[in-house]
Amino acid sequence: MEKWMRRGGDYLQEQIPALTGFGVKVLLSILIFYLGIRIIRWIVRLLRRSMEKMRVDQGVVQFACSLAKILMYLLLAFSIATRFGVTEASVAALIGSTGITLAMGLQGGLANMAGGIMILLFKPFQVGDYIVQNGLTGCEGTVSRIDMCYTRLTTIDNKIIVIPNGTLSNSSITNVTEKEERQLDVKVSISYQSDIRQAKGILERLLQEEEEIYRDKDAAVFVDELGQSAVILGFRAWVPTDQYWKVKWRLNEKIKLAFDREGVEIPYNQLDVHLHEKVDV
């Protein structure tokens, strides 16, 4: 037992320099990792501020900062690995094999990244735009963030929708707020017993009284359709995009009140049944 203990003590004495060196490397790696994180955050903030001062699109800023952060973290991991004796060739081979494996296993993620690049290049929408994806069957909301792989939408009731960029780049997108003005199209039904000229005059007067209507653009009041149980009247005018819903809701209320006041009937669906008595001769 004394012999084995003596040999163990000798072995530990021999390994003390190596253990000390390894411990120093671990401490230095922890220090480098801590300082590296602080430096990466500082660089990302500096990059963001510089791009914002240059008035770069917000989506491009978010995408560039995300990509720069990932690349700098990879460089930090590479520098720490080399301090433990890992050669550059080994790290390069590891990165290459890992990249191939990830490319095969994360095809959807790469497609989303490519979709994000396409969105930033062709700019079908930007941060702050209200978009509708795939018409009535898709999602809609205000673009709050464009990341490398996903785009975040905020709905009107403050919900967050996360959509893969690959899906967005392959979808039909309606950008509602890209233009400063938007056409307001309102339709209202009146009964066949009501006076069409009187109803059109009410609509024309309400359009003239509405302050948000653009006077330099064409506005029209028209008979849109002769329906089965009602005459469909409509009007079109141009309003500021950010005032679209307020103007529409306000005019709908004014139309109902004006029609009630002046005796113009707004019909509802009804079925008239006529009974014919058969007389035997």
Residue, then its C-alpha position, 0 to 999 in steps of 0.5 A: m500500500e505504501k508503495w502504491m501511495r508513493r507512486g501515486g504521489d510521484y505521479l501527481q507531482e509530475q502532473i502538477p505543471a500540466l494540471t496547472g497549465f490546464g487550469v490556467k487555460v480554463l480560466l483564460s478561456i472563461l475570461i476570454f468568453y466573458l470579454g468576448i460576449r461583452i465585445i460582441r454586444w458592443i460591436v452589435r450595438l455600434l453596428r446598429r447605431s451606425m446603420e440607423k444613422m445611415r437611415v438603412d431599412q429597419g429590416v436590413v438592420q435587424f438581419a445584419c445584426s443577427l448575422a454579425k452576432i452569429l459570425m462573431y460567436l463562431l469566431l469566439a468559439f474558434s479562438i477558444a478551441t485553438r487555445f486548448g491545442v486544437t489545430e486550425a485544420s481540425v477546426a476547419a474540417l470540423i466546421g466543414s463536416t458540421g456544415i454539411t450535416l446541418a445543411m442536410g438536416l436543416q434544409g427548411g432553416l436554410a430555405n428560411m434564411a434564403g427567403g429572408i435575404m430575398i425579402l431584404l433585397f426586393k423589399p416587398f414590405q418593410v418594418g412598420d408595413y401592414i401586410v396580408q399573406n395569401g389573401l383571406t386564407g393567410c395571416e395579416g398584421t403589422v411587420s414588427r421585426i424581420d430576422m434571419c429566418y422568421t418575420r414577426l407580425t403584430t395583429i390589431d389585437n396585439k398578438i404576435i404571429v411568427i412566419p418563416n421567411g421561406t413561406l413569406s417569400n413564396s406567398s402572395i403578399t398584399n402590402v396595405t400601407e405602402k402607399e400614402e393614399r388608399q381608395l375607399d370603396v363603400k356600398v349600401s343597399i336601398s329598397y326599390q321603393s326609395d328615390i335613387r336620386q335622393a339617396k345619391g344626393i345624400l351620399e354626395r353631400l356626405l362625401q363633400e362634408e368629409e374632411e379627410i377625402y382628397r379633393d384633387k382625386d376623382a370621387a364618384v357616386f354610382v348605382d353598382e347593381l340592381g339586386q334581387s331585393a335592393v338597389i346597390l349604391g356605391f361611392r369611391a374616394w381617396v383617403p390617407t392610408d392611416q385614416y382609412w378605417k376611421v373614415k369608413w366607420r364614420l361614413n357608415e354611421k353618417i349614411k345610416l343616420a342620414f337615410d333614417r332622417e330623410g326616409v331612405e329605406i335600407p332593406y333586409n332579406q325577406l321572402d314574400v309569399h303570394l297565395h292564389e286561390k283556385v276556383d273550380v268551375 
